[in-house]
Amino acid sequence: MRLDDVPLGQAATIARIDWTQLGEAAARRLRALGFDAGVTVEPLHRGVFGSRDPIAVRIGRMQVALRRTQAAAIEVETA
């Protein structure tokens, strides 16, 4: 399942990230924020307009805003 498909409030574990789908700057930013395989993430909010961008995600004690295309590059496993 991709991170952009996980229901709000449901924790998931990152299985893999397709770094090739992300631009260099976005990949660097996500790595710096701690996005990596084995890390637990939880979608909290989605934008209200047509694209539902951005997606607010909890990672550790931080809340991070991701574009939907970035979240689609993150494969997760739910419990």
Phi, psi and omega in degrees: 000144178271153182301325181289350178260352183287133178298149178302139177082358180260122179287148179215157179252133180291123177270316177197160177235128177274089184297336181290339178282343183260149172290163182302316181294318180294319179297318179298317180297313181296320177298317180296329179277355175101009178288120180195164179301138178094350182274141179271133178230158180214115175294132183249319184213154172233151176300157187264350183272179187317312183280348183057034178261147351275178176248127175270128184233137172270129173225115188064233178260006182260155168246128185235138175266129178239147169287153181301323179294327177290316179296330179291339179276356183253115178271130183232163172239132178257157182282000000 
